[in-house]
Every structure is written in C-alpha cells, then in structure tokens.
Amino acid sequence: MTTPNDTKVTALIMAGKRSGVLDPLAARADVAQKCVVPVGGMPMIERVVANVAACDRIGEIRVVAHEPEEIAAIPSIAKLVEEGRLVFRPGAFNLVDSVFSGADGATYPIMITTADNCLWLPDDFAEFVDKAQASEAGAAAALARKEDVRSADPEGQKKFYEFSDGEFSNCNTYWIGSAKALSAAEIMRGGGQFVKFPKRIAQAFGVINLVRFVLGWGTKEKLFAQVSRRFGFKMVPLEMDNGYCAIDVDNERTFTVTERVLARRSGAAA
C-alpha cells in the first residue's frame, strides 16, 4: 500500500549533536555521538533508519548529521547509501537550521523524525503519513495520549501537555506538506521542550496561546487552529494509536525504558 495520493514521502532523520558537548549516553558507550549508542543491541540510528526504510510510504531518506562518517560506517546504512535510497545532509548550529539544511532540494511532503525514536515501527510511520495526508494539513505534529504512554511503560514520560480533551505527549515526529509550511520549523528555534519551558510558547505561538496552553483552555485541535491562523496555513495534531511513540531515548531513564519495551516486544515475538 502507498500513500493515499501515491506520493512517496521524504524522511528527514535528525541525527545531530550539540556543539562542543558529548552526550552522557555517548560517553558511557564510548562513541562520538548519541545517535550511534546501542539500544537493545543495535545503534539507535540504525534501528530508526531500518524502520523508516521498511515503511512503503517513504521514498528518499535524508539523515541530517554533524558527523556522518560514524553513521555511514554502519553496514545496513552504507547499503542504503549505495542503493541511492539514503543521503546525508549537514547539520547546522541549531535544530531549525538543521531542518532547513535537510529539506533543501527535497521533494515534498516531508516527514521529520529523530534518531532516538527507537520504538517507532514501520506501521507507526505509515499511520502517521496516512493521517497527515488525510488531514490535508500544511504541517502536523504527532501526539500520544497520556493513558497510552503510561500503558506502554509507566516511566515512559514524566510530563504532558494538558488540553480540555486530555493530556498528551509530543512524539518528536512532524509533517511538512510544502515549502511554504517549512516555516513551521521556526517553532523549534527556541529549543522546543514546551512542557519544561512554557515561556517558549509565547515566543513561538504568541502570548494568548501561552495562556490557553497553561490553563488548558480548549482542545488540542482548537489550539492548533489558533496557531494555524498565526502562521497562515493549516496545522493539526495527529494522535497516534500507540503510546510508545512518545518514548524516545533522551537520558538514562528513557534509555532503560526503551530497552525494557524492546525486550518485551522481542519476547512477545518469540
């Protein structure tokens, strides 16, 4: 099965590193960057690339990285490069400019995900693409409901966005439908992590939307509609079926959680 309009999606996998800072997980694993830290016996970037590549909605894969050599040395990734399926794009000083670098010359629509989204499966990427296509949105963000995240693992996430229709967690996967909608990436210029730093919402979305967010006024769809008017194109939240989509490898706690979920998944398959 392909996407509803038979258009293959370009995947951007963000695999950069903070300038001058060695991630604690990378230091413990004795590697140069977090994205090659083994999780469940496999470098996390290799796992994400494999699951993206196995999704039939995805065409070209672009890995945005500051140090691509270490990633390119992974045999399965080298094979995709040789086949012409995967290319590397240079990471920039910050996340937003890295997205712009990755998207330069790409075919739209674009799906953006991160190299530490180790729990996403090909069917999850297909679900996200199908829902984004069906929404006809210029830009979209994947969210998971709190109950589903906690069902995947009670320690999966500590904080959630609160709306009148429930509490949700960001899944670090985004949809950019056109070159015009790429401006939505500016939302992340302050660094994202709006639950930890809600003042960043005022910078990205405006003060009124900050008040709505903090007080939990309205549904997630209503807040995204307000943001859509600010940016001039349709932006929508896409609720994922599986709560594990909101669990990425961010620190020791989530590393342990991810390995635990992968182990349960392997046990179920066996």
N, C-alpha and C positions, 0 to 999 in steps of 0.2 A: 504494500500500500504506500502511496506517496501522499504529499500534502494535498488538501482539497483542490488547489488550482494547479497541481502538478509542478509547482515551483520548488526546486531544491533550495534549502536554506543554507546560508553561510554561517558556520560556527566560529565564534571568537572564544578561545580559551585563554583566560587571563592567568599568566604564569610568571608574573614579575616578582621582584623583591624590593624591599625598602632600601633606599640608597644608604650605603655605609653601615647597614645593620644586619647581622647574622641572626636569623630567626632561631629561638631556643630549640625548637624541634630539629632544625637542620644541624645545629651544633651538636646535639646529642647523637644524631645519626651519622655525624662526620661527613656531611655533604655540604655543597656550597649554597644551596637554596632549598627552601621548604618544599617546593613542588616535587622534588625527587626523593623525599623522605618515604621509606617503605611503610605502607599501611596495609595490614592484612597480607604481608609478604610481597607486595608489589608497589613500586613507586607511584605515588598518588597521581601524578600527571599521566602515567601510562594507563592507569585504570580509567581515568576520565576520558582520555583520548579513545581508548578501546570502546567504551560505551557510547560515546558520541559517534564514532565511525560505524558502529553497528546499527545505528538508527537510520532507517531508509529515507527519512525526511531531510537528512543532512547531506549537502554536497561538499563543497570545499571546507577544509578545517584550517583555521589560522591560529597558531599558538603565539601569543604575544609574550615575549620573554626578554629579560636583560642579559641572560647568559644561556643562549640556546645550545651551545656545544654540549653541555652536560645532558640536556634533554635529548638532543639529536642522537646521542650515543646509545640510547635505549633501542634495542633491535626492532621491536614492533613499530616504534615511531619512525626509525630510519627506513623501514619498509614502506610506510605510508608516504614518506617524502619521495622515495624512489618511484613510487607509483604515480606521483603527481597529485595525490589526494590532500596532502598536508604541506603547508608552508609556514615559515617563521616570519614574524613581524617584530620590529624592535620595540622594546618597552621604553616608555618616556619617564620623565621625572615624577609624574603623578598619575593616578589612576585614569583620570579623564583624558589626558593627552595620550595615554597608552591605548585607550579605547579608540581615539581618533586615528592613531597610527595603525591599529589593527584593522580598522574599517576602510582605510584609504585604498581606493580602487576595488573594493569588494562588491560583489553582487548582492543586492537586497532581495528579500529580507535577511536580517542578521539576528542570530541568537547569541547572546553573550552569557558565558558561564565561567566558573573559576576552577583552577586546577586542584582545589581542595574539596570539590563537591564529589567526594568518593562514593557516596551512596546512591547517586542517581544511576538508573538503569536505562537501557535503550528505550524501553516502553515509557519511561518518565519523560525523556526528551521528546518522544513522539506525542505524548499527551500535551506537553507544553506547546509544541509547534501547532498542533491541531486546534487547541483552544485559542491561541493567538491569531491564527488565520481566521477562525470563525468569528472572532470579536471584531475583525476589520480595524484593529487599533493601529495608530501610528507607533505607539510604544506601550509596553506592558511589563509587569513585574510578577514573578511567581511568589505566591504566599502559601503557607500551610497553617491550618487551624491548630490552635494550642492542644486540643484534645488528641489530635492525630500525631502531633510531635511527641507528646508525652506517652502515647501508646507505642510509638516506635522505640522510645527509651525515655524513662523518667528524667534522666540527666541531660537529655539532648539539647535543650535550650533553657536558659535561666530567665530571659526577659522577652516580652511580647508586645506588639503594637495593640492598643485597645481601641476597638470601634464599637458602635452600638450593636453590631451583629456578631460580635465575638472578639476573641483575641487571636492574633496571627503572628507568625514569624516570617521574616524575609528568607527566601531560598537562594539568593545570590544568582539568579538566572533572569535574564531580561530579553525583551524583544524590541528590535528597532526595525520598523517597517519600511522606512525610506530614508534617503539622505537628509531630508528636512527634519525628520524625527530624531536624527542623531544628536540634535541639540539637547535632547532629554538627558544625555550623559552628563551635562553640566550639573545636574542634581548632585552628582557624587563628588564634585570638586572639593567640597569641604571634608571629604573622607567618608561620607555615609555614616553608618552606625548611629542612626537617628534615635534608637531607643536609649543608647548610652549618652548621646549628646543632642537632646531635643532642640537646642538653640539653632542647630544646623538646619532645621526645618524652616525657620524664619528666613534664613539666607536663601534656601533653595525654593521654597514654596510660598513665602510671604507670612507676615505676622498673623493674619486672620486664620490661615490654615494651621499655624502652630497652635493657636488657641483651641481650634477644633480637635487637633490631634491630642493635646494634653488632656483635654476634658472628655475625650471620647465621644464628641458630638457627631452623630451621623454614621452611616455605614461606610465601609471601605470604598464602595463604589461612588458614594457621594463625595468623599474627599478626593478621589482620583478625578472626578468630574470637575471639581473646583480647580485642581491643578491643571487639567486639560485646558481650561479657559486661560490660565496664566501663560501656558506655552503655545497655545494656538493650534493644537492638534489633539486627537483623542488618545488618552492614556487610560489603561484599565488594569485592575488587579486580576490575576488569574490564580484561582485556588487549586492547588494540587491535591490529588487523591491520597498521596502517601506522605505522611508526616516526616519520614526520614529525609525527604528532600530539603528540609530546613536545617539539617545537621551537617556542618562542614568541619574540616579539621583546622581549628583555629588555635588550639592550645592543648596542654596535656590532658585536660578533662575531655575535650571533644575528640582528641586522638583515641583515648581509651574507649569512649562511647562508640566511635566509628568502628574500631576493631571488634567491639562486642557485637554490634549489629551485623558486621560481615561474618563473624563466626557463627551467629545464629542462622544467617542466610545459608552459609555453607552446610551447616548441619541439617537444615531443612531439605536442601537439595540432595544430600546424601541419603 
